[in-house]
Amino acid sequence: PRVIPIWLIASVVTPEAHRGHGYASRMLGHFFETHAGENFVLYSDIGAPFYERFGFRLFAREERSVAPS
């Protein structure tokens, strides 16, 4: 099987006192520029619009459980 490397991003958090200054947007923008063409998966519990401007699309959440063996 072919292995495809994927980056996982799990919630980018900015302290409330520093929100609205573009820190997270600039950090993510730089990260995506330096990793252009690579694959990403995002898990976040904040609203999708923040991440949609970076090209992420919202998918329905799916939960699965595995029975212990």
N, C-alpha and C positions, 0 to 999 in steps of 0.2 A: 504494500500500500504506500501511496505517496503521502509524505508528511508536509503539511503547510504550516509554517510558523505564524502565530497570531498573537498580537499584543492584547492584553486584557486591561481595560481601564475601569476602575471601580470607584465611582463618585469622587469628583474633584471638589474639594471643600475650601472655601475662603471664610475666614473668621468674619462674623457679622459686621464688626467695626470697619472692615476693609473691603466690603462688597461695594460694587458699583464703580470701581476704579479701573476695571479691565485687567486685573492681575491674572485671573484664571484664563481669560480669553487670550491674552498674549502668551502665556505659558503653553496652553494647548496649541495655539497657532504655530508657535515655534517647534513644538514637538512633532506636529503633523508635517510641517515643512521638511524637517530633518529626517523623517521616516516616510517620505512620499512613496507610494506604490506598495506599501506593506499592508497587512490585514489587521483589522481591529475589531474587538468586541467590547461593548460598553455595558456596564451594569451601573445603574444610578437610580436613586430614589427621589431625585429632584425632577422638576418638569422637563419634558423633552425639548422645548424650544431652545434652551441654551445650547444643547448639543447638536440640534438640527442645523445650526449655522455652520457646523464643521462637516456636514454631510452625513451625519448619522440619521437613520430612519427608525421610527418607533415600530416595534413588533409586539404582538400580544405576549404577555408573560405566561410562561408555561412552567408548571411545577411538576416534578416527578419525584417519586420516592422509590427506594430500592429496599426490598425485604432483606433482613439480615440472613446470611447463609449459615 
